[in-house]
Every structure is written in structure tokens, then in C-alpha cells.
């Protein structure tokens, strides 16, 4: 198993900065790289600000902050990653940019260095074509905010070695993360159902079934969440949801990008969400929105299980840990019962001319609650 002490993070934006902060908090030496020194110093400023906020909230002590910042070394020179045991790529979702980066890293890092991509859209196996040693390459898909959110999806490419997977899983535990293992399919596990859930909310708006505040309020109640789909898109980026949904279109008509999502993503504007707490919703609208959103999630989750992307337990944990859902999709299906779940899935499958899942048994299997 590869011992990891020094970690390189490529990309000093929100995700990369959050990763650098978390790794350093847990005692790892971090080399944070971006294209220019201005970008990487801006990332370090954001990390410092977040740590200082932690001091004001009594989460950190001042000496903890000093020690964490002392472990982060910033650079704009890719050659400085030569000493890394692990390099995590966290740049923007552009296939060519990621490919160019991994080509360049092959000339710099040691033969036993592990390379990982934080991609949320691309195939790990496809990206591994740009890597000199694909057996030492994997996916580590983190969730916002990376310094706080415990979830990480670990994805093996076709040629990823067992040693690499064991090493990165141990690293995830040592950095305070709660990993789930996913097969190398577009969207992996969580984004595979979460992004279409966002897309379905936009379809409901397009069809005039409900307003944005109504859809957000209904979803908050039905799924036990603190923010509805439109507020979530505003927080994480409307364009991110649009691009992620585009990647999933290869799965069929169920995943076609809503036109309004494309337009909003291209515009760069936020959704006008209003205040969901101040509105009154009639029962018919609530039922339609709830059934559409539930049916979409249940159908996609059954597809995930059919394809063996992950286990029911991992799927449920992904929603509860990564998305902060009070109840995961398997919890919801179990509470509603097989006949109601089947009705909702069949309605959604018929509406989008999508094959009915092969077996609805998997979601109702007992989940594994204790691993260790």
C-alpha cells in the first residue's frame, strides 16, 4: 500500500482550495498549484478566511490555523509537484484541459505517485488514456464544500490497480472522509440521480405546473432538505448543473437537458427563487410536483442498482452524507412501499419512454448499517 504524506492539488478554486484546506487540517503537506501565482494566492486567501471564520465560531484555535496554513505551499510551477505521493486534479470540467494536465504530470511525478481526478462528468477510464501509468490513476469525486462535506466517491478505471484503490481509500479515511465505491459510469452514483432531479425541477417550471418557490418548497418538504433544487443550483452554479446533465444525455430521453436549464446556464444568471416559506400551495400542485420528483429519483436509482454502479447502502449514504438529505432514496422507497414506488416509477418511465427497471427488489433489500 502506498504511503501518502505529500499531496498536490491542481486548481485553487472553491473545490481545490477546500481540498487543500482539509488535507492540511488533517496533517498532510499540501502543494497547491494553479496557472498563475495570483490565482493560487487568491485561493490561499479564501482558505485563510474560512479558517479565521472557524476561529470566530470556536471550531479552530488560532494555533490550529497557523499549523494548517504552514502545511500549504503555493506555486504556479507544475515541476513543484515532483515530490508528491498523490496529486488530485480539481480544475474546471474541460476534457482537453484535464487531458493536457495529466500528460504534463507524467513527465514530472515519480513512477509510484497516484494521480486522481475530481471530475463529476467524465469517465475515469477515458481520462486514463492521458496517464502514463493508468494502474495508478483513479477518480476521487468530492462534494461541496470539500473542507466540510464528508462524502467522496472512489472510482476505479478499467486498469486501476487494487493497491491504488486500497491506498486512496485509506487516505480518504485519514482525511476525515466517508467514501463510497462507484463503478465508472457517467455521473457515478450521486450525480446520476441528483442532477436529473435538478433538471426535472426545471421541466416542471417549463411546463407551467408550479413556480420556482413552489417547487423548492415542495421538494424541501418531500425530501427533508434545507434548500430546494433552484436554490441549490444558485449555490453551486446553474452552469455546472447544465454541463453535468449534458454528459448524462447518453443514457436516453429521460436525461435530455431542459431547454430552460440550458438558457439559464448560458446566461450566467441565478434563478429568481423568492421565499418558499411565505407561499401557500394547493394540494393538487403539491401532489404532481412530489410525484414527478420522487418518480424521477426512484427510476434513476433503480437504474443505478440494475447497472451495479454501487450498492443500495452506498446510494443511500451518498444522498444523506453528500446531499444532506434527511432520508436517502432507499429510505424513501422503503417507507412508501413497493406498490407505490412501482406506480411512481412506471408513470415516469412511461412519460419519458424509458424501459422499466429489471428488478425492483434491490432497493428493498436490508441495508448494511455497520461496516466497522
C-alpha positions as CSV (number, residue, x, y, z in Angstrom):
1,X,0.0,0.0,0.0
2,X,1.3,3.4,-1.0
3,X,2.2,5.7,2.0
4,X,0.9,9.2,1.3
5,X,2.5,12.2,3.1
6,X,2.6,15.0,0.5
7,X,-0.4,15.8,-1.6
8,X,-0.6,18.0,-4.7
9,X,-3.8,19.8,-5.5
10,X,-4.2,21.3,-9.0
11,X,-6.7,24.1,-9.1
12,X,-7.0,26.7,-6.3
13,X,-10.7,27.5,-6.9
14,X,-13.6,26.6,-4.5
15,X,-13.1,22.8,-4.8
16,X,-9.3,22.7,-4.9
17,X,-9.0,25.2,-2.1
18,X,-11.4,23.2,0.1
19,X,-9.4,20.0,-0.6
20,X,-6.1,21.7,0.2
21,X,-7.5,23.1,3.4
22,X,-8.9,19.7,4.6
23,X,-5.8,17.8,3.7
24,X,-3.6,20.3,5.6
25,X,-6.0,20.3,8.6
26,X,-5.5,16.5,8.9
27,X,-1.7,16.8,8.9
28,X,-0.7,16.3,5.3
29,X,1.8,18.5,3.5
30,X,0.0,20.2,0.6
31,X,1.3,21.8,-2.6
32,X,-1.4,23.9,-4.1
33,X,-1.0,24.7,-7.8
34,X,-2.8,27.0,-10.3
35,X,-1.9,28.6,-13.6
36,X,-0.7,31.9,-12.1
37,X,0.6,32.9,-8.7
38,X,-2.3,35.4,-8.4
39,X,-4.9,32.6,-8.8
40,X,-3.2,30.4,-6.2
41,X,-2.7,33.2,-3.7
42,X,-6.4,34.1,-4.1
43,X,-7.2,30.5,-3.3
44,X,-4.9,30.7,-0.2
45,X,-6.7,33.9,0.9
46,X,-10.1,32.1,0.7
47,X,-8.7,29.2,2.8
48,X,-7.3,31.7,5.4
49,X,-10.7,33.5,5.5
50,X,-12.6,30.2,6.1
51,X,-10.2,29.1,8.8
52,X,-10.5,32.5,10.5
53,X,-14.2,32.1,10.4
54,X,-13.7,28.8,12.2
55,X,-11.8,30.6,14.9
56,X,-14.6,33.1,15.4
57,X,-17.0,30.2,15.8
58,X,-14.7,28.4,18.1
59,X,-14.3,25.5,15.7
60,X,-10.5,26.1,15.4
61,X,-7.9,27.6,17.8
62,X,-5.5,30.2,16.4
63,X,-2.6,27.8,16.6
64,X,-4.6,25.2,14.6
65,X,-5.0,27.8,11.8
66,X,-1.3,28.6,11.9
67,X,-0.3,24.9,11.7
68,X,-2.8,24.3,8.9
69,X,-1.6,27.2,6.8
70,X,2.0,26.2,7.5
71,X,1.4,22.9,5.7
72,X,0.1,24.5,2.5
73,X,2.7,25.6,-0.1
74,X,1.5,27.5,-3.1
75,X,3.1,27.5,-6.6
76,X,2.4,28.2,-10.2
77,X,5.2,25.8,-11.3
78,X,4.0,22.3,-12.1
79,X,7.5,21.0,-11.6
80,X,7.0,21.6,-7.8
81,X,4.6,18.6,-7.8
82,X,7.6,16.2,-8.3
83,X,7.7,15.3,-4.6
84,X,4.0,14.4,-4.3
85,X,2.8,10.9,-3.3
86,X,-0.7,11.8,-4.6
87,X,-1.9,14.5,-7.0
88,X,-5.6,15.4,-7.1
89,X,-6.8,17.3,-10.2
90,X,-9.6,19.8,-9.3
91,X,-9.7,22.1,-12.4
92,X,-12.7,23.1,-14.4
93,X,-14.7,20.5,-16.3
94,X,-13.0,20.6,-19.7
95,X,-11.8,17.3,-21.2
96,X,-8.9,18.8,-23.1
97,X,-7.6,20.8,-20.2
98,X,-7.7,17.7,-18.0
99,X,-6.0,15.6,-20.7
100,X,-3.2,18.2,-21.1
101,X,-2.7,18.3,-17.4
102,X,-2.3,14.6,-17.0
103,X,0.1,14.4,-20.0
104,X,2.3,17.0,-18.3
105,X,2.2,15.3,-14.9
106,X,3.5,12.1,-16.4
107,X,6.9,13.8,-17.0
108,X,7.1,15.2,-13.5
109,X,5.8,12.9,-10.8
110,X,7.5,9.7,-9.6
111,X,6.5,6.3,-11.0
112,X,4.7,5.4,-7.8
113,X,2.8,8.6,-7.4
114,X,-1.0,8.2,-7.6
115,X,-3.0,10.6,-9.8
116,X,-6.6,11.2,-9.2
117,X,-9.3,13.3,-10.9
118,X,-12.2,15.1,-9.1
119,X,-14.3,15.0,-12.3
120,X,-18.0,14.9,-11.9
121,X,-18.7,14.4,-15.6
122,X,-16.1,12.4,-17.5
123,X,-15.2,8.7,-17.4
124,X,-12.2,7.8,-15.3
125,X,-11.2,5.2,-17.9
126,X,-11.4,7.7,-20.7
127,X,-9.2,10.2,-18.8
128,X,-6.7,7.4,-18.0
129,X,-5.7,7.4,-21.7
130,X,-3.8,10.6,-21.0
131,X,-2.0,9.0,-18.0
132,X,1.4,7.3,-18.3
133,X,0.6,4.7,-15.6
134,X,-3.1,4.1,-15.7
135,X,-2.9,1.5,-12.9
136,X,-2.0,4.4,-10.6
137,X,-5.0,6.5,-11.7
138,X,-8.4,6.8,-10.2
139,X,-11.4,9.1,-9.5
140,X,-11.9,10.9,-6.2
141,X,-15.1,12.8,-6.6
142,X,-15.6,15.2,-3.7
143,X,-18.7,17.2,-2.8
144,X,-19.2,20.9,-2.0
145,X,-17.9,22.3,0.4
146,X,-14.9,19.9,0.2
147,X,-13.4,21.1,3.6
148,X,-16.7,20.3,5.3
149,X,-18.7,17.7,3.3
150,X,-17.6,14.2,4.3
151,X,-18.6,12.3,1.2
152,X,-16.2,11.2,-1.5
153,X,-16.9,8.8,-4.4
154,X,-13.9,6.5,-5.2
155,X,-13.9,5.3,-8.8
156,X,-11.6,2.8,-10.4
157,X,-10.8,2.9,-14.1
158,X,-10.5,-0.3,-16.1
159,X,-6.8,-0.5,-15.4
160,X,-6.7,0.9,-11.8
161,X,-4.8,-1.5,-9.5
162,X,-6.1,-2.9,-6.3
163,X,-3.1,-1.3,-4.4
164,X,-4.1,2.1,-5.7
165,X,-7.7,1.7,-4.6
166,X,-6.6,0.5,-1.1
167,X,-4.2,3.4,-0.8
168,X,-6.7,6.1,-1.7
169,X,-9.4,4.5,0.5
170,X,-7.1,4.6,3.5
171,X,-6.2,8.2,2.6
172,X,-9.8,9.1,2.5
173,X,-10.4,7.8,6.0
174,X,-7.2,9.6,7.2
175,X,-8.6,12.9,5.9
176,X,-11.9,12.5,7.6
177,X,-13.9,11.5,4.6
178,X,-16.7,8.9,4.3
179,X,-16.0,7.1,1.0
180,X,-18.4,5.1,-1.2
181,X,-17.2,3.0,-4.2
182,X,-18.8,3.5,-7.6
183,X,-18.4,1.9,-11.0
184,X,-17.0,4.1,-13.8
185,X,-20.3,5.3,-15.3
186,X,-21.2,8.9,-16.2
187,X,-22.5,10.7,-13.1
188,X,-21.1,7.9,-10.9
189,X,-23.8,7.4,-8.1
190,X,-24.9,10.6,-6.6
191,X,-24.8,13.0,-9.6
192,X,-26.5,10.3,-11.7
193,X,-29.8,10.9,-9.8
194,X,-29.2,14.3,-8.3
195,X,-28.5,16.3,-11.5
196,X,-31.6,14.8,-13.3
197,X,-33.6,15.7,-10.1
198,X,-32.5,19.3,-10.7
199,X,-33.3,19.0,-14.4
200,X,-36.8,17.7,-13.6
201,X,-37.5,20.7,-11.4
202,X,-36.7,22.9,-14.4
203,X,-39.1,20.8,-16.6
204,X,-41.9,21.3,-14.1
205,X,-41.2,25.1,-14.3
206,X,-41.2,25.0,-18.1
207,X,-44.5,23.1,-18.2
208,X,-46.1,25.7,-16.0
209,X,-47.0,23.2,-13.3
210,X,-45.5,25.2,-10.5
211,X,-43.4,28.3,-9.8
212,X,-39.8,28.2,-8.6
213,X,-40.8,29.0,-4.9
214,X,-43.5,26.3,-5.0
215,X,-41.2,23.6,-6.5
216,X,-38.5,24.5,-3.9
217,X,-40.9,24.4,-1.0
218,X,-42.5,21.0,-2.1
219,X,-39.1,19.4,-2.5
220,X,-37.8,20.7,0.8
221,X,-40.8,19.1,2.5
222,X,-40.8,15.8,0.5
223,X,-37.1,15.1,0.7
224,X,-36.4,16.6,4.1
225,X,-33.8,19.1,2.8
226,X,-32.9,22.6,3.7
227,X,-32.7,24.0,0.2
228,X,-34.9,23.3,-2.9
229,X,-33.4,22.4,-6.3
230,X,-33.4,26.0,-7.7
231,X,-31.7,27.4,-4.5
232,X,-29.2,24.6,-4.7
233,X,-28.4,25.4,-8.3
234,X,-27.9,29.0,-7.4
235,X,-25.5,28.0,-4.6
236,X,-23.4,25.5,-6.6
237,X,-23.7,27.1,-10.1
238,X,-26.5,26.8,-12.7
239,X,-24.0,26.2,-15.5
240,X,-22.5,23.3,-13.5
241,X,-25.9,21.6,-13.4
242,X,-26.4,22.2,-17.2
243,X,-23.0,20.8,-18.2
244,X,-23.4,17.8,-15.9
245,X,-26.8,17.0,-17.4
246,X,-25.4,17.2,-20.9
247,X,-22.9,14.4,-20.0
248,X,-25.8,12.2,-18.9
249,X,-27.8,12.6,-22.1
250,X,-26.2,9.5,-23.4
251,X,-28.4,7.5,-21.1
252,X,-31.6,8.3,-23.0
253,X,-34.5,10.7,-23.3
254,X,-35.1,10.7,-19.5
255,X,-31.8,12.7,-19.3
256,X,-32.4,15.3,-22.0
257,X,-31.4,18.7,-20.8
258,X,-34.3,21.0,-20.2
259,X,-34.2,24.0,-22.5
260,X,-34.7,26.5,-19.7
261,X,-31.7,25.0,-17.9
262,X,-29.6,25.4,-20.9
263,X,-30.7,29.0,-21.4
264,X,-30.1,29.9,-17.7
265,X,-26.7,28.2,-17.7
266,X,-25.6,30.1,-20.8
267,X,-26.9,33.4,-19.3
268,X,-24.8,33.1,-16.2
269,X,-27.8,34.3,-14.1
270,X,-29.2,32.9,-10.9
271,X,-32.8,31.7,-10.7
272,X,-35.2,34.1,-9.0
273,X,-36.1,31.8,-6.1
274,X,-38.2,34.1,-3.8
275,X,-39.0,32.8,-0.3
276,X,-40.5,29.3,-0.3
277,X,-41.6,29.7,3.3
278,X,-44.1,32.5,2.6
279,X,-46.2,30.8,-0.1
280,X,-49.4,28.7,0.0
281,X,-49.5,25.6,-2.2
282,X,-52.7,23.8,-3.3
283,X,-52.8,20.1,-2.7
284,X,-53.0,19.2,-6.5
285,X,-49.9,21.1,-7.3
286,X,-48.0,19.6,-4.4
287,X,-49.0,16.1,-5.4
288,X,-48.0,16.5,-9.0
289,X,-44.6,18.0,-8.1
290,X,-43.9,15.5,-5.4
291,X,-44.8,12.5,-7.6
292,X,-42.8,13.7,-10.5
293,X,-39.7,14.4,-8.4
294,X,-40.0,11.2,-6.4
295,X,-40.7,9.1,-9.5
296,X,-37.6,10.5,-11.3
297,X,-35.3,9.8,-8.4
298,X,-36.7,6.3,-7.8
299,X,-36.4,5.4,-11.5
300,X,-32.8,6.6,-11.8
301,X,-31.8,5.0,-8.6
302,X,-33.2,1.6,-9.8
303,X,-31.2,2.0,-13.0
304,X,-28.1,2.7,-10.9
305,X,-28.7,-0.5,-8.9
306,X,-29.6,-2.5,-12.1
307,X,-26.2,-1.5,-13.6
308,X,-24.3,-2.3,-10.4
309,X,-22.9,1.2,-10.1
310,X,-23.0,0.9,-6.3
311,X,-24.9,-0.9,-3.5
312,X,-28.2,0.3,-2.0
313,X,-26.4,1.2,1.2
314,X,-23.8,3.3,-0.7
315,X,-26.5,5.0,-2.7
316,X,-28.5,5.9,0.4
317,X,-25.3,7.1,2.2
318,X,-24.4,9.2,-0.8
319,X,-27.6,11.2,-0.6
320,X,-27.6,11.5,3.2
321,X,-24.0,12.5,3.6
322,X,-23.2,14.2,0.3
323,X,-26.5,16.0,-0.3
324,X,-27.7,16.3,3.3
325,X,-31.0,14.6,2.6
326,X,-32.7,13.7,5.8
327,X,-33.8,10.4,4.2
328,X,-31.9,8.8,1.4
329,X,-33.7,7.4,-1.7
330,X,-33.7,3.8,-0.3
331,X,-35.2,5.1,3.0
332,X,-37.9,6.9,1.0
333,X,-38.7,3.8,-1.1
334,X,-38.8,1.5,1.9
335,X,-41.2,3.9,3.7
336,X,-43.5,4.3,0.8
337,X,-43.7,0.6,0.0
338,X,-43.2,-1.5,-3.2
339,X,-46.6,-0.8,-4.8
340,X,-46.4,3.0,-4.5
341,X,-42.8,3.0,-5.7
342,X,-43.7,0.9,-8.7
343,X,-46.6,3.2,-9.5
344,X,-44.3,6.3,-9.4
345,X,-41.5,4.6,-11.5
346,X,-44.0,3.2,-14.1
347,X,-45.5,6.7,-14.5
348,X,-42.1,8.3,-15.0
349,X,-40.9,5.5,-17.3
350,X,-44.0,5.8,-19.5
351,X,-43.8,9.6,-19.6
352,X,-40.2,9.6,-20.8
353,X,-40.4,6.3,-22.9
354,X,-37.7,4.7,-20.7
355,X,-37.5,1.0,-20.0
356,X,-38.9,-0.1,-16.7
357,X,-36.1,-1.3,-14.3
358,X,-35.4,-5.1,-14.5
359,X,-35.9,-5.6,-10.8
360,X,-37.4,-3.5,-8.0
361,X,-36.2,-6.0,-5.4
362,X,-32.8,-4.4,-4.8
363,X,-34.0,-1.2,-3.2
364,X,-36.0,-3.1,-0.6
365,X,-33.1,-5.4,0.5
366,X,-32.0,-4.8,4.1
367,X,-29.2,-2.2,4.2
368,X,-25.9,-2.6,5.9
369,X,-25.7,-0.1,8.7
370,X,-22.4,-1.1,10.4
371,X,-19.2,-1.8,8.5
372,X,-16.5,-1.4,11.1
